[in-house]
Amino acid sequence: MEDYSKRRKQKFEKFIKILSVLKDRELTWSEMLKLASEKNIKISEATLSRYLRNAMNQMLVTKNIDENGRVVYSLTAKGLLFLEEFGIA
């Protein structure tokens, strides 16, 4: 049971780190993957997709089309408050 709790905590911490890459500006999926790599956040493409889908379902992240027709992701007001609760602002 302790291993399960530890893994769950690690996944949650990674989720927070992924959300934090969106705190300054909206990003495309590939930009997020690249920025995560630059910040030494190890995440697979599938996991990033799953985290984004989860964040959108919780209304922490929104998905839009920018002026260039690219799909971009950004934090919602709720997402910013969520990060602030963990000292990331």
Residue pairs with C-beta under 8 A, 6 or more apart in sequence:
14 41
14 43
14 47
14 51
15 51
15 54
15 55
16 83
16 86
16 88
17 36
17 39
17 41
18 32
18 36
18 41
18 43
18 48
18 51
18 52
18 55
19 55
19 60
19 61
19 75
19 79
19 82
19 83
19 88
20 83
20 88
21 27
21 32
21 35
21 36
21 39
21 41
22 32
22 61
22 73
22 74
22 75
22 79
23 75
23 80
23 83
23 88
23 89
25 74
26 64
26 66
26 72
26 73
26 74
27 35
27 72
27 73
27 74
28 70
28 71
28 72
28 73
29 48
29 49
29 52
29 71
29 73
32 48
32 52
32 73
33 43
33 45
33 48
36 43
36 48
43 51
52 61
52 63
52 73
55 61
55 79
56 62
56 63
58 78
59 76
59 78
59 79
60 75
60 76
60 78
60 79
60 82
61 73
61 74
61 75
61 76
61 79
62 73
62 74
62 75
62 76
63 71
63 72
63 73
64 71
64 72
64 73
64 74
65 71
65 72
66 72
75 83
80 89
83 89
